[in-house]
Amino acid sequence: MATLLPPSPATATTPPPAAQQQKVDYLNLPCPIPYEEIHREALMSLKPELFEGLRFDFTKGLNQKFSLSHSVMMGPTEIPSQSSETIKIPTAHYEFGANFIDPKLTSEPHMSHGMFNFDYKGSDYRTQFQLGNGALFGASYIQSVTPHLSLGGEVFWAGQHRKSGIGYAARYNTDKMVATGQVASTGMVALSYVQKVSERSSYLLVVEIWYILRKTMCRLRGKIDSNGVVAAFLEERFNMGLNFLLSAEIDHRKKDYKFGFGLTVGE
């Protein structure tokens, strides 16, 4: 006669692994990005170097310490107006510069600038110390508190100007968005938010653009603000020292359209 056995614990009903909540390993958190780079996604896309008209920059290095620079800019300049229409007048200007760089820093005040940075990267934190002439001291620290959230702070003291400050920052990032906030006792408040439009379209667009950018060695930045102003800036490097620039900004509400192109040459 067959003997009936009670069900073993292994055969008891258990929720599938997907339904179980994943536990966070707080001893194995990712290392955050440096404190001074918490806004890097927003800065790369929201601050293009826009200009209007023709721009030409040329830099000639004579030796390791001395170089000359030439800059030509031709384009309209906006002037104040009491009406809502934008008034522009054609202008052109030329700038010449002579740069002398001596590795030996002098001891005279306001005549030299030196800075020493010490960065340390831990498993789930980063810290940086800065020391500069003019009694400049600074320190920053950022720590991952969850797999997606990192918190940090900074302090600095400028003895030459007798100014000090303290700041705090937070960064939250996922595969679809990055949100950052930063405040300082100097009165600075910086907030940024970068969001993918959709998982499918934005992913394909990013992959294709970065493939083209790496192949042609160019950089494309753009922005769309809450006022509906659309701007884009393209910088393409043909070879070492030669860059081609394209700039555009469109404001349909004010009927203001800006377009520019230029070359940057360095030897």
Solvent accessible surface area in square Angstrom, and as a share of the most:
residue,aa,sasa,rsa
1,M,239,1.07
2,A,91,0.71
3,T,109,0.64
4,L,169,0.84
5,L,150,0.75
6,P,111,0.70
7,P,118,0.74
8,S,54,0.35
9,P,125,0.78
10,A,99,0.77
11,T,99,0.57
12,A,56,0.43
13,T,142,0.83
14,T,96,0.56
15,P,78,0.49
16,P,83,0.52
17,P,120,0.75
18,A,104,0.80
19,A,66,0.51
20,Q,97,0.43
21,Q,173,0.77
22,Q,174,0.77
23,K,196,0.83
24,V,65,0.37
25,D,83,0.43
26,Y,127,0.48
27,L,175,0.87
28,N,117,0.60
29,L,15,0.07
30,P,71,0.45
31,C,39,0.23
32,P,11,0.07
33,I,24,0.12
34,P,34,0.22
35,Y,13,0.05
36,E,115,0.52
37,E,66,0.30
38,I,2,0.01
39,H,27,0.12
40,R,106,0.39
41,E,56,0.25
42,A,7,0.05
43,L,86,0.43
44,M,86,0.39
45,S,39,0.25
46,L,79,0.40
47,K,131,0.56
48,P,15,0.10
49,E,95,0.42
50,L,56,0.28
51,F,25,0.10
52,E,30,0.14
53,G,19,0.18
54,L,56,0.28
55,R,62,0.23
56,F,74,0.31
57,D,27,0.14
58,F,48,0.20
59,T,55,0.32
60,K,77,0.32
61,G,35,0.33
62,L,92,0.46
63,N,98,0.50
64,Q,181,0.80
65,K,91,0.39
66,F,66,0.28
67,S,23,0.15
68,L,43,0.22
69,S,31,0.20
70,H,54,0.24
71,S,29,0.19
72,V,47,0.27
73,M,40,0.18
74,M,87,0.39
75,G,15,0.15
76,P,50,0.31
77,T,64,0.37
78,E,80,0.36
79,I,65,0.33
80,P,135,0.85
81,S,48,0.31
82,Q,196,0.87
83,S,68,0.44
84,S,106,0.68
85,E,129,0.58
86,T,52,0.30
87,I,74,0.38
88,K,60,0.25
89,I,76,0.39
90,P,125,0.78
91,T,54,0.32
92,A,70,0.54
93,H,94,0.42
94,Y,123,0.47
95,E,104,0.47
96,F,115,0.48
97,G,21,0.20
98,A,60,0.46
99,N,67,0.34
100,F,130,0.54
101,I,119,0.60
102,D,55,0.29
103,P,102,0.64
104,K,159,0.67
105,L,112,0.56
106,T,78,0.45
107,S,118,0.76
108,E,105,0.47
109,P,101,0.64
110,H,150,0.67
111,M,133,0.59
112,S,28,0.18
113,H,129,0.57
114,G,18,0.17
115,M,81,0.36
116,F,127,0.53
117,N,76,0.39
118,F,101,0.42
119,D,92,0.48
120,Y,110,0.42
121,K,125,0.53
122,G,14,0.13
123,S,95,0.61
124,D,27,0.14
125,Y,63,0.24
126,R,62,0.22
127,T,24,0.14
128,Q,24,0.11
129,F,102,0.43
130,Q,57,0.25
131,L,90,0.45
132,G,10,0.09
133,N,70,0.36
134,G,30,0.29
135,A,48,0.38
136,L,45,0.22
137,F,102,0.42
138,G,13,0.12
139,A,31,0.24
140,S,16,0.10
141,Y,96,0.37
142,I,2,0.01
143,Q,43,0.19
144,S,6,0.04
145,V,53,0.30
146,T,44,0.26
147,P,56,0.35
148,H,83,0.37
149,L,53,0.26
150,S,7,0.05
151,L,81,0.40
152,G,15,0.14
153,G,20,0.20
154,E,50,0.22
155,V,76,0.44
156,F,69,0.29
157,W,101,0.35
158,A,17,0.13
159,G,16,0.16
160,Q,86,0.38
161,H,121,0.54
162,R,197,0.72
163,K,133,0.56
164,S,73,0.47
165,G,10,0.09
166,I,75,0.38
167,G,1,0.01
168,Y,127,0.48
169,A,8,0.06
170,A,38,0.30
171,R,15,0.06
172,Y,93,0.35
173,N,52,0.27
174,T,45,0.26
175,D,128,0.66
176,K,109,0.46
177,M,36,0.16
178,V,22,0.13
179,A,29,0.23
180,T,10,0.06
181,G,18,0.18
182,Q,23,0.10
183,V,69,0.40
184,A,20,0.16
185,S,74,0.48
186,T,92,0.53
187,G,63,0.61
188,M,74,0.33
189,V,100,0.58
190,A,30,0.23
191,L,142,0.71
192,S,22,0.14
193,Y,124,0.47
194,V,51,0.30
195,Q,87,0.38
196,K,64,0.27
197,V,140,0.81
198,S,48,0.31
199,E,92,0.41
200,R,197,0.72
201,S,62,0.40
202,S,13,0.08
203,Y,119,0.45
204,L,106,0.53
205,L,100,0.50
206,V,68,0.39
207,V,76,0.44
208,E,103,0.46
209,I,52,0.27
210,W,127,0.44
211,Y,142,0.54
212,I,80,0.41
213,L,18,0.09
214,R,186,0.68
215,K,148,0.63
216,T,56,0.33
217,M,108,0.48
218,C,22,0.13
219,R,87,0.32
220,L,86,0.43
221,R,23,0.08
222,G,28,0.27
223,K,58,0.24
224,I,129,0.65
225,D,56,0.29
226,S,120,0.78
227,N,92,0.47
228,G,39,0.37
229,V,18,0.10
230,V,64,0.37
231,A,4,0.03
232,A,42,0.33
233,F,2,0.01
234,L,46,0.23
235,E,39,0.17
236,E,45,0.20
237,R,97,0.36
238,F,114,0.47
239,N,89,0.46
240,M,163,0.73
241,G,25,0.24
242,L,51,0.25
243,N,21,0.11
244,F,52,0.22
245,L,5,0.03
246,L,76,0.38
247,S,5,0.03
248,A,29,0.22
249,E,34,0.15
250,I,49,0.25
251,D,16,0.08
252,H,123,0.55
253,R,163,0.59
254,K,104,0.44
255,K,161,0.68
256,D,19,0.10
257,Y,94,0.36
258,K,50,0.21
259,F,122,0.51
260,G,6,0.06
261,F,108,0.45
262,G,1,0.01
263,L,67,0.34
264,T,41,0.24
265,V,32,0.18
266,G,31,0.30
267,E,126,0.56
